[in-house]
Amino acid sequence: MKKLSARRRHPLAAVVVLLLALAATGGLYAAFAPADKAQADEAAQSLAIEEGKKLYTVGCASCHGTGGQGTSDGPSLVGVGSAAVDFQVGTGRMPAQQPGAQVPKKPVIYSQAEIDQLAAYVASLGPGPVTPTEKQYSPEGADIANGGVLFRTNCAQCHNFTGEGGALTDGKYAPNLRGVSAKHLYEAMQTGPQNMPSFPDTTMPEQEKRDIIAYVQTVNSGETETPGGLSLGGLGPVSEGLFAWVFGMGALIATAIWVAAHTAKAKKS
């Protein structure tokens, strides 16, 4: 009887064993699940880089070199980051049709998935600005007035007061910003494409970039009113004043000459 009672298990023993088993299973999942996810992400990134290298070899290597080191026909891409690729290829500027003072915007020939793969490959060549997230470039809740101040201080010299673009030297120009997406505006400030200086977060914080984007999109929208009537390209008060002076005074002079001529004829007759 003593041996039988010694072998008898406590009624809660099965419950305890079950809880320990569940705890062990959860611990194993917690230990291995993150590793599995990290491995999956790493595999996906490796695949994107591999596919991007194939696209690069076909469409970019002839100008930028087989390893992105650059040639006489194109600059090095080492360290430009994924943001530069997303901007240049996403706006159709790259691949370029021909070398020149400035590469113009044109229809995009790659899908967004292919652009992401190209960006992944170029980013693997060296660290650089990363493609921004929607949260970073979204103008929702931004300070439009502050964006106007920042734009007039840092951008209007080339793009003019409303972002309609302007001529530079040696055949270069600042492009019109009307219709440019918030993402590409942010990336342009990040990377400084072509003749534009770059504005990293150390120089212009993320919030200020969003303020500028909000200003550019607002001032070029159909909801913006022009108190003076015709905007005249948004060239600013000096140019608009000169326009009014030249054409206004010209009209007055022409009118005066016409009146004088007809008055003289009336006296002769």
C-alpha positions as protocol buffer text, in pm:
chain_id: "A"
residue {
  index: 1
  type: MET
  ca { x: 0 y: 0 z: 0 }
}
residue {
  index: 2
  type: LYS
  ca { x: 281 y: 242 z: 72 }
}
residue {
  index: 3
  type: LYS
  ca { x: 442 y: 173 z: -268 }
}
residue {
  index: 4
  type: LEU
  ca { x: 113 y: 236 z: -451 }
}
residue {
  index: 5
  type: SER
  ca { x: 51 y: 563 z: -265 }
}
residue {
  index: 6
  type: ALA
  ca { x: 407 y: 675 z: -339 }
}
residue {
  index: 7
  type: ARG
  ca { x: 355 y: 628 z: -714 }
}
residue {
  index: 8
  type: ARG
  ca { x: 23 y: 811 z: -717 }
}
residue {
  index: 9
  type: ARG
  ca { x: 57 y: 1158 z: -884 }
}
residue {
  index: 10
  type: HIS
  ca { x: -85 y: 1479 z: -754 }
}
residue {
  index: 11
  type: PRO
  ca { x: -404 y: 1587 z: -938 }
}
residue {
  index: 12
  type: LEU
  ca { x: -241 y: 1912 z: -1051 }
}
residue {
  index: 13
  type: ALA
  ca { x: 71 y: 1743 z: -1187 }
}
residue {
  index: 14
  type: ALA
  ca { x: -75 y: 1711 z: -1537 }
}
residue {
  index: 15
  type: VAL
  ca { x: -165 y: 2079 z: -1540 }
}
residue {
  index: 16
  type: VAL
  ca { x: 185 y: 2175 z: -1434 }
}
residue {
  index: 17
  type: VAL
  ca { x: 339 y: 1957 z: -1707 }
}
residue {
  index: 18
  type: LEU
  ca { x: 108 y: 2115 z: -1968 }
}
residue {
  index: 19
  type: LEU
  ca { x: 200 y: 2468 z: -1859 }
}
residue {
  index: 20
  type: LEU
  ca { x: 570 y: 2385 z: -1873 }
}
residue {
  index: 21
  type: ALA
  ca { x: 530 y: 2244 z: -2223 }
}
residue {
  index: 22
  type: LEU
  ca { x: 348 y: 2554 z: -2341 }
}
residue {
  index: 23
  type: ALA
  ca { x: 611 y: 2776 z: -2183 }
}
residue {
  index: 24
  type: ALA
  ca { x: 887 y: 2580 z: -2350 }
}
residue {
  index: 25
  type: THR
  ca { x: 711 y: 2603 z: -2687 }
}
residue {
  index: 26
  type: GLY
  ca { x: 663 y: 2978 z: -2648 }
}
residue {
  index: 27
  type: GLY
  ca { x: 1022 y: 3023 z: -2548 }
}
residue {
  index: 28
  type: LEU
  ca { x: 1139 y: 2831 z: -2851 }
}
residue {
  index: 29
  type: TYR
  ca { x: 914 y: 3041 z: -3076 }
}
residue {
  index: 30
  type: ALA
  ca { x: 1039 y: 3363 z: -2922 }
}
residue {
  index: 31
  type: ALA
  ca { x: 1395 y: 3246 z: -2966 }
}
residue {
  index: 32
  type: PHE
  ca { x: 1368 y: 3132 z: -3328 }
}
residue {
  index: 33
  type: ALA
  ca { x: 1087 y: 3346 z: -3481 }
}
residue {
  index: 34
  type: PRO
  ca { x: 1284 y: 3675 z: -3488 }
}
residue {
  index: 35
  type: ALA
  ca { x: 1580 y: 3496 z: -3638 }
}
residue {
  index: 36
  type: ASP
  ca { x: 1358 y: 3346 z: -3907 }
}
residue {
  index: 37
  type: LYS
  ca { x: 1211 y: 3689 z: -3987 }
}
residue {
  index: 38
  type: ALA
  ca { x: 1555 y: 3848 z: -4001 }
}
residue {
  index: 39
  type: GLN
  ca { x: 1677 y: 3573 z: -4231 }
}
residue {
  index: 40
  type: ALA
  ca { x: 1373 y: 3620 z: -4455 }
}
residue {
  index: 41
  type: ASP
  ca { x: 1432 y: 3996 z: -4474 }
}
residue {
  index: 42
  type: GLU
  ca { x: 1799 y: 3941 z: -4549 }
}
residue {
  index: 43
  type: ALA
  ca { x: 1713 y: 3694 z: -4823 }
}
residue {
  index: 44
  type: ALA
  ca { x: 1462 y: 3935 z: -4978 }
}
residue {
  index: 45
  type: GLN
  ca { x: 1719 y: 4216 z: -4969 }
}
residue {
  index: 46
  type: SER
  ca { x: 1983 y: 3993 z: -5129 }
}
residue {
  index: 47
  type: LEU
  ca { x: 1738 y: 3900 z: -5405 }
}
residue {
  index: 48
  type: ALA
  ca { x: 1652 y: 4267 z: -5466 }
}
residue {
  index: 49
  type: ILE
  ca { x: 2023 y: 4354 z: -5492 }
}
residue {
  index: 50
  type: GLU
  ca { x: 2082 y: 4066 z: -5733 }
}
residue {
  index: 51
  type: GLU
  ca { x: 1791 y: 4169 z: -5956 }
}
residue {
  index: 52
  type: GLY
  ca { x: 1896 y: 4532 z: -5933 }
}
residue {
  index: 53
  type: LYS
  ca { x: 2246 y: 4445 z: -6048 }
}
residue {
  index: 54
  type: LYS
  ca { x: 2101 y: 4283 z: -6360 }
}
residue {
  index: 55
  type: LEU
  ca { x: 1899 y: 4595 z: -6439 }
}
residue {
  index: 56
  type: TYR
  ca { x: 2203 y: 4812 z: -6368 }
}
residue {
  index: 57
  type: THR
  ca { x: 2424 y: 4611 z: -6603 }
}
residue {
  index: 58
  type: VAL
  ca { x: 2180 y: 4659 z: -6889 }
}
residue {
  index: 59
  type: GLY
  ca { x: 2071 y: 5020 z: -6837 }
}
residue {
  index: 60
  type: CYS
  ca { x: 2339 y: 5200 z: -6634 }
}
residue {
  index: 61
  type: ALA
  ca { x: 2681 y: 5034 z: -6652 }
}
residue {
  index: 62
  type: SER
  ca { x: 2775 y: 5184 z: -6989 }
}
residue {
  index: 63
  type: CYS
  ca { x: 2793 y: 5533 z: -6832 }
}
residue {
  index: 64
  type: HIS
  ca { x: 2850 y: 5469 z: -6461 }
}
residue {
  index: 65
  type: GLY
  ca { x: 3087 y: 5173 z: -6488 }
}
residue {
  index: 66
  type: THR
  ca { x: 3034 y: 4804 z: -6416 }
}
residue {
  index: 67
  type: GLY
  ca { x: 3077 y: 4857 z: -6043 }
}
residue {
  index: 68
  type: GLY
  ca { x: 2930 y: 5205 z: -6017 }
}
residue {
  index: 69
  type: GLN
  ca { x: 3274 y: 5362 z: -6000 }
}
residue {
  index: 70
  type: GLY
  ca { x: 3189 y: 5614 z: -6272 }
}
residue {
  index: 71
  type: THR
  ca { x: 3337 y: 5687 z: -6616 }
}
residue {
  index: 72
  type: SER
  ca { x: 3398 y: 5991 z: -6835 }
}
residue {
  index: 73
  type: ASP
  ca { x: 3031 y: 5971 z: -6934 }
}
residue {
  index: 74
  type: GLY
  ca { x: 2879 y: 5945 z: -6586 }
}
residue {
  index: 75
  type: PRO
  ca { x: 2966 y: 6012 z: -6220 }
}
residue {
  index: 76
  type: SER
  ca { x: 3039 y: 5752 z: -5955 }
}
residue {
  index: 77
  type: LEU
  ca { x: 2734 y: 5611 z: -5779 }
}
residue {
  index: 78
  type: VAL
  ca { x: 2922 y: 5489 z: -5474 }
}
residue {
  index: 79
  type: GLY
  ca { x: 2762 y: 5656 z: -5173 }
}
residue {
  index: 80
  type: VAL
  ca { x: 2472 y: 5830 z: -5353 }
}
residue {
  index: 81
  type: GLY
  ca { x: 2224 y: 5605 z: -5171 }
}
residue {
  index: 82
  type: SER
  ca { x: 1885 y: 5467 z: -5265 }
}
residue {
  index: 83
  type: ALA
  ca { x: 1715 y: 5809 z: -5247 }
}
residue {
  index: 84
  type: ALA
  ca { x: 1918 y: 5943 z: -5541 }
}
residue {
  index: 85
  type: VAL
  ca { x: 1827 y: 5641 z: -5754 }
}
residue {
  index: 86
  type: ASP
  ca { x: 1460 y: 5666 z: -5664 }
}
residue {
  index: 87
  type: PHE
  ca { x: 1459 y: 6034 z: -5763 }
}
residue {
  index: 88
  type: GLN
  ca { x: 1662 y: 6013 z: -6083 }
}
residue {
  index: 89
  type: VAL
  ca { x: 1500 y: 5698 z: -6221 }
}
residue {
  index: 90
  type: GLY
  ca { x: 1157 y: 5773 z: -6074 }
}
residue {
  index: 91
  type: THR
  ca { x: 1141 y: 6107 z: -6258 }
}
residue {
  index: 92
  type: GLY
  ca { x: 1267 y: 5960 z: -6586 }
}
residue {
  index: 93
  type: ARG
  ca { x: 1592 y: 6156 z: -6583 }
}
residue {
  index: 94
  type: MET
  ca { x: 1784 y: 5830 z: -6578 }
}
residue {
  index: 95
  type: PRO
  ca { x: 1879 y: 5646 z: -6788 }
}
residue {
  index: 96
  type: ALA
  ca { x: 1983 y: 5959 z: -6979 }
}
residue {
  index: 97
  type: GLN
  ca { x: 1922 y: 5978 z: -7352 }
}
residue {
  index: 98
  type: GLN
  ca { x: 2239 y: 6175 z: -7418 }
}
residue {
  index: 99
  type: PRO
  ca { x: 2497 y: 6373 z: -7221 }
}
residue {
  index: 100
  type: GLY
  ca { x: 2440 y: 6746 z: -7187 }
}
residue {
  index: 101
  type: ALA
  ca { x: 2446 y: 7045 z: -6957 }
}
residue {
  index: 102
  type: GLN
  ca { x: 2145 y: 6905 z: -6773 }
}
residue {
  index: 103
  type: VAL
  ca { x: 1942 y: 6587 z: -6797 }
}
residue {
  index: 104
  type: PRO
  ca { x: 1573 y: 6670 z: -6849 }
}
residue {
  index: 105
  type: LYS
  ca { x: 1274 y: 6501 z: -6693 }
}
residue {
  index: 106
  type: LYS
  ca { x: 1105 y: 6250 z: -6923 }
}
residue {
  index: 107
  type: PRO
  ca { x: 863 y: 5953 z: -6909 }
}
residue {
  index: 108
  type: VAL
  ca { x: 964 y: 5681 z: -6661 }
}
residue {
  index: 109
  type: ILE
  ca { x: 1064 y: 5350 z: -6824 }
}
residue {
  index: 110
  type: TYR
  ca { x: 1098 y: 5133 z: -6511 }
}
residue {
  index: 111
  type: SER
  ca { x: 828 y: 5009 z: -6278 }
}
residue {
  index: 112
  type: GLN
  ca { x: 846 y: 5106 z: -5910 }
}
residue {
  index: 113
  type: ALA
  ca { x: 948 y: 4750 z: -5823 }
}
residue {
  index: 114
  type: GLU
  ca { x: 1240 y: 4771 z: -6067 }
}
residue {
  index: 115
  type: ILE
  ca { x: 1336 y: 5113 z: -5933 }
}
residue {
  index: 116
  type: ASP
  ca { x: 1343 y: 4968 z: -5581 }
}
residue {
  index: 117
  type: GLN
  ca { x: 1571 y: 4688 z: -5702 }
}
residue {
  index: 118
  type: LEU
  ca { x: 1807 y: 4932 z: -5873 }
}
residue {
  index: 119
  type: ALA
  ca { x: 1809 y: 5144 z: -5559 }
}
residue {
  index: 120
  type: ALA
  ca { x: 1890 y: 4841 z: -5346 }
}
residue {
  index: 121
  type: TYR
  ca { x: 2188 y: 4753 z: -5565 }
}
residue {
  index: 122
  type: VAL
  ca { x: 2329 y: 5108 z: -5573 }
}
residue {
  index: 123
  type: ALA
  ca { x: 2278 y: 5140 z: -5196 }
}
residue {
  index: 124
  type: SER
  ca { x: 2486 y: 4824 z: -5152 }
}
residue {
  index: 125
  type: LEU
  ca { x: 2785 y: 4999 z: -5314 }
}
residue {
  index: 126
  type: GLY
  ca { x: 2819 y: 5242 z: -5024 }
}
residue {
  index: 127
  type: PRO
  ca { x: 2612 y: 5418 z: -4756 }
}
residue {
  index: 128
  type: GLY
  ca { x: 2411 y: 5721 z: -4865 }
}
residue {
  index: 129
  type: PRO
  ca { x: 2071 y: 5894 z: -4828 }
}
residue {
  index: 130
  type: VAL
  ca { x: 1791 y: 5640 z: -4784 }
}
residue {
  index: 131
  type: THR
  ca { x: 1461 y: 5655 z: -4970 }
}
residue {
  index: 132
  type: PRO
  ca { x: 1221 y: 5838 z: -4736 }
}
residue {
  index: 133
  type: THR
  ca { x: 902 y: 5688 z: -4596 }
}
residue {
  index: 134
  type: GLU
  ca { x: 560 y: 5843 z: -4652 }
}
residue {
  index: 135
  type: LYS
  ca { x: 561 y: 5968 z: -4294 }
}
residue {
  index: 136
  type: GLN
  ca { x: 878 y: 6166 z: -4364 }
}
residue {
  index: 137
  type: TYR
  ca { x: 760 y: 6348 z: -4676 }
}
residue {
  index: 138
  type: SER
  ca { x: 387 y: 6378 z: -4614 }
}
residue {
  index: 139
  type: PRO
  ca { x: 291 y: 6751 z: -4595 }
}
residue {
  index: 140
  type: GLU
  ca { x: -7 y: 6678 z: -4370 }
}
residue {
  index: 141
  type: GLY
  ca { x: 2 y: 6908 z: -4068 }
}
residue {
  index: 142
  type: ALA
  ca { x: 308 y: 7098 z: -4195 }
}
residue {
  index: 143
  type: ASP
  ca { x: 357 y: 7473 z: -4140 }
}
residue {
  index: 144
  type: ILE
  ca { x: 294 y: 7627 z: -4484 }
}
residue {
  index: 145
  type: ALA
  ca { x: 393 y: 7980 z: -4374 }
}
residue {
  index: 146
  type: ASN
  ca { x: 728 y: 7859 z: -4240 }
}
residue {
  index: 147
  type: GLY
  ca { x: 772 y: 7658 z: -4559 }
}
residue {
  index: 148
  type: GLY
  ca { x: 729 y: 7978 z: -4760 }
}
residue {
  index: 149
  type: VAL
  ca { x: 996 y: 8154 z: -4554 }
}
residue {
  index: 150
  type: LEU
  ca { x: 1237 y: 7861 z: -4595 }
}
residue {
  index: 151
  type: PHE
  ca { x: 1165 y: 7833 z: -4968 }
}
residue {
  index: 152
  type: ARG
  ca { x: 1223 y: 8203 z: -5034 }
}
residue {
  index: 153
  type: THR
  ca { x: 1547 y: 8188 z: -4835 }
}
residue {
  index: 154
  type: ASN
  ca { x: 1694 y: 7869 z: -4982 }
}
residue {
  index: 155
  type: CYS
  ca { x: 1521 y: 7794 z: -5313 }
}
residue {
  index: 156
  type: ALA
  ca { x: 1366 y: 8102 z: -5475 }
}
residue {
  index: 157
  type: GLN
  ca { x: 1700 y: 8224 z: -5615 }
}
residue {
  index: 158
  type: CYS
  ca { x: 1685 y: 7941 z: -5869 }
}
residue {
  index: 159
  type: HIS
  ca { x: 1327 y: 7813 z: -5875 }
}
residue {
  index: 160
  type: ASN
  ca { x: 1171 y: 8164 z: -5833 }
}
residue {
  index: 161
  type: PHE
  ca { x: 914 y: 8255 z: -5567 }
}
residue {
  index: 162
  type: THR
  ca { x: 649 y: 8001 z: -5663 }
}
residue {
  index: 163
  type: GLY
  ca { x: 873 y: 7719 z: -5786 }
}
residue {
  index: 164
  type: GLU
  ca { x: 809 y: 7772 z: -6156 }
}
residue {
  index: 165
  type: GLY
  ca { x: 1177 y: 7733 z: -6243 }
}
residue {
  index: 166
  type: GLY
  ca { x: 1434 y: 7960 z: -6400 }
}
residue {
  index: 167
  type: ALA
  ca { x: 1744 y: 7978 z: -6616 }
}
residue {
  index: 168
  type: LEU
  ca { x: 2095 y: 7924 z: -6479 }
}
residue {
  index: 169
  type: THR
  ca { x: 2434 y: 7946 z: -6650 }
}
residue {
  index: 170
  type: ASP
  ca { x: 2584 y: 7743 z: -6936 }
}
residue {
  index: 171
  type: GLY
  ca { x: 2255 y: 7592 z: -7053 }
}
residue {
  index: 172
  type: LYS
  ca { x: 2152 y: 7476 z: -6707 }
}
residue {
  index: 173
  type: TYR
  ca { x: 1819 y: 7554 z: -6545 }
}
residue {
  index: 174
  type: ALA
  ca { x: 1616 y: 7507 z: -6229 }
}
residue {
  index: 175
  type: PRO
  ca { x: 1315 y: 7292 z: -6322 }
}
residue {
  index: 176
  type: ASN
  ca { x: 952 y: 7380 z: -6265 }
}
residue {
  index: 177
  type: LEU
  ca { x: 826 y: 7225 z: -5939 }
}
residue {
  index: 178
  type: ARG
  ca { x: 461 y: 7225 z: -6037 }
}
residue {
  index: 179
  type: GLY
  ca { x: 320 y: 6871 z: -6019 }
}
residue {
  index: 180
  type: VAL
  ca { x: 633 y: 6716 z: -5863 }
}
residue {
  index: 181
  type: SER
  ca { x: 538 y: 6456 z: -5602 }
}
residue {
  index: 182
  type: ALA
  ca { x: 610 y: 6513 z: -5233 }
}
residue {
  index: 183
  type: LYS
  ca { x: 840 y: 6212 z: -5231 }
}
residue {
  index: 184
  type: HIS
  ca { x: 1056 y: 6344 z: -5515 }
}
residue {
  index: 185
  type: LEU
  ca { x: 1067 y: 6694 z: -5364 }
}
residue {
  index: 186
  type: TYR
  ca { x: 1197 y: 6543 z: -5041 }
}
residue {
  index: 187
  type: GLU
  ca { x: 1454 y: 6328 z: -5224 }
}
residue {
  index: 188
  type: ALA
  ca { x: 1576 y: 6629 z: -5424 }
}
residue {
  index: 189
  type: MET
  ca { x: 1645 y: 6815 z: -5100 }
}
residue {
  index: 190
  type: GLN
  ca { x: 1814 y: 6504 z: -4959 }
}
residue {
  index: 191
  type: THR
  ca { x: 2044 y: 6435 z: -5252 }
}
residue {
  index: 192
  type: GLY
  ca { x: 2094 y: 6763 z: -5441 }
}
residue {
  index: 193
  type: PRO
  ca { x: 2049 y: 6637 z: -5799 }
}
residue {
  index: 194
  type: GLN
  ca { x: 2256 y: 6791 z: -6079 }
}
residue {
  index: 195
  type: ASN
  ca { x: 2300 y: 7167 z: -6008 }
}
residue {
  index: 196
  type: MET
  ca { x: 2104 y: 7173 z: -5682 }
}
residue {
  index: 197
  type: PRO
  ca { x: 2282 y: 7175 z: -5343 }
}
residue {
  index: 198
  type: SER
  ca { x: 2187 y: 6903 z: -5096 }
}
residue {
  index: 199
  type: PHE
  ca { x: 2009 y: 6972 z: -4768 }
}
residue {
  index: 200
  type: PRO
  ca { x: 2073 y: 6678 z: -4532 }
}
residue {
  index: 201
  type: ASP
  ca { x: 1892 y: 6657 z: -4200 }
}
residue {
  index: 202
  type: THR
  ca { x: 2190 y: 6818 z: -4027 }
}
residue {
  index: 203
  type: THR
  ca { x: 2136 y: 7129 z: -4241 }
}
residue {
  index: 204
  type: MET
  ca { x: 1759 y: 7118 z: -4288 }
}
residue {
  index: 205
  type: PRO
  ca { x: 1565 y: 6895 z: -4046 }
}
residue {
  index: 206
  type: GLU
  ca { x: 1291 y: 6664 z: -4166 }
}
residue {
  index: 207
  type: GLN
  ca { x: 1012 y: 6893 z: -4041 }
}
residue {
  index: 208
  type: GLU
  ca { x: 1148 y: 7189 z: -4240 }
}
residue {
  index: 209
  type: LYS
  ca { x: 1156 y: 6979 z: -4557 }
}
residue {
  index: 210
  type: ARG
  ca { x: 793 y: 6889 z: -4499 }
}
residue {
  index: 211
  type: ASP
  ca { x: 709 y: 7258 z: -4450 }
}
residue {
  index: 212
  type: ILE
  ca { x: 871 y: 7344 z: -4784 }
}
residue {
  index: 213
  type: ILE
  ca { x: 684 y: 7062 z: -4958 }
}
residue {
  index: 214
  type: ALA
  ca { x: 356 y: 7189 z: -4814 }
}
residue {
  index: 215
  type: TYR
  ca { x: 433 y: 7542 z: -4939 }
}
residue {
  index: 216
  type: VAL
  ca { x: 530 y: 7432 z: -5292 }
}
residue {
  index: 217
  type: GLN
  ca { x: 223 y: 7215 z: -5332 }
}
residue {
  index: 218
  type: THR
  ca { x: -8 y: 7484 z: -5193 }
}
residue {
  index: 219
  type: VAL
  ca { x: 126 y: 7777 z: -5392 }
}
residue {
  index: 220
  type: ASN
  ca { x: 99 y: 7577 z: -5716 }
}
residue {
  index: 221
  type: SER
  ca { x: -249 y: 7442 z: -5649 }
}
residue {
  index: 222
  type: GLY
  ca { x: -569 y: 7567 z: -5809 }
}
residue {
  index: 223
  type: GLU
  ca { x: -687 y: 7694 z: -5471 }
}
residue {
  index: 224
  type: THR
  ca { x: -420 y: 7963 z: -5453 }
}
residue {
  index: 225
  type: GLU
  ca { x: -544 y: 8312 z: -5538 }
}
residue {
  index: 226
  type: THR
  ca { x: -341 y: 8577 z: -5722 }
}
residue {
  index: 227
  type: PRO
  ca { x: -451 y: 8916 z: -5584 }
}
residue {
  index: 228
  type: GLY
  ca { x: -292 y: 9105 z: -5872 }
}
residue {
  index: 229
  type: GLY
  ca { x: -466 y: 8906 z: -6143 }
}
residue {
  index: 230
  type: LEU
  ca { x: -216 y: 8742 z: -6378 }
}
residue {
  index: 231
  type: SER
  ca { x: 72 y: 8576 z: -6194 }
}
residue {
  index: 232
  type: LEU
  ca { x: 316 y: 8653 z: -6482 }
}
residue {
  index: 233
  type: GLY
  ca { x: 504 y: 8334 z: -6406 }
}
residue {
  index: 234
  type: GLY
  ca { x: 554 y: 8420 z: -6039 }
}
residue {
  index: 235
  type: LEU
  ca { x: 871 y: 8612 z: -6124 }
}
residue {
  index: 236
  type: GLY
  ca { x: 844 y: 8843 z: -5825 }
}
residue {
  index: 237
  type: PRO
  ca { x: 783 y: 9216 z: -5770 }
}
residue {
  index: 238
  type: VAL
  ca { x: 1095 y: 9349 z: -5948 }
}
residue {
  index: 239
  type: SER
  ca { x: 1040 y: 9157 z: -6271 }
}
residue {
  index: 240
  type: GLU
  ca { x: 665 y: 9213 z: -6262 }
}
residue {
  index: 241
  type: GLY
  ca { x: 720 y: 9585 z: -6200 }
}
residue {
  index: 242
  type: LEU
  ca { x: 960 y: 9602 z: -6495 }
}
residue {
  index: 243
  type: PHE
  ca { x: 704 y: 9420 z: -6709 }
}
residue {
  index: 244
  type: ALA
  ca { x: 437 y: 9674 z: -6613 }
}
residue {
  index: 245
  type: TRP
  ca { x: 677 y: 9966 z: -6670 }
}
residue {
  index: 246
  type: VAL
  ca { x: 792 y: 9855 z: -7015 }
}
residue {
  index: 247
  type: PHE
  ca { x: 454 y: 9754 z: -7153 }
}
residue {
  index: 248
  type: GLY
  ca { x: 256 y: 10017 z: -6963 }
}
residue {
  index: 249
  type: MET
  ca { x: 483 y: 10303 z: -7063 }
}
residue {
  index: 250
  type: GLY
  ca { x: 504 y: 10167 z: -7415 }
}
residue {
  index: 251
  type: ALA
  ca { x: 127 y: 10169 z: -7440 }
}
residue {
  index: 252
  type: LEU
  ca { x: 109 y: 10525 z: -7305 }
}
residue {
  index: 253
  type: ILE
  ca { x: 375 y: 10650 z: -7550 }
}
residue {
  index: 254
  type: ALA
  ca { x: 202 y: 10480 z: -7841 }
}
residue {
  index: 255
  type: THR
  ca { x: -129 y: 10637 z: -7736 }
}
residue {
  index: 256
  type: ALA
  ca { x: 29 y: 10983 z: -7704 }
}
residue {
  index: 257
  type: ILE
  ca { x: 185 y: 10956 z: -8052 }
}
residue {
  index: 258
  type: TRP
  ca { x: -147 y: 10846 z: -8202 }
}
residue {
  index: 259
  type: VAL
  ca { x: -334 y: 11135 z: -8036 }
}
residue {
  index: 260
  type: ALA
  ca { x: -71 y: 11388 z: -8147 }
}
residue {
  index: 261
  type: ALA
  ca { x: -75 y: 11260 z: -8503 }
}
residue {
  index: 262
  type: HIS
  ca { x: -453 y: 11275 z: -8532 }
}
residue {
  index: 263
  type: THR
  ca { x: -461 y: 11622 z: -8367 }
}
residue {
  index: 264
  type: ALA
  ca { x: -211 y: 11756 z: -8623 }
}
residue {
  index: 265
  type: LYS
  ca { x: -416 y: 11615 z: -8910 }
}
residue {
  index: 266
  type: ALA
  ca { x: -731 y: 11773 z: -8770 }
}
residue {
  index: 267
  type: LYS
  ca { x: -564 y: 12117 z: -8754 }
}
residue {
  index: 268
  type: LYS
  ca { x: -433 y: 12092 z: -9111 }
}
residue {
  index: 269
  type: SER
  ca { x: -774 y: 11999 z: -9243 }
}
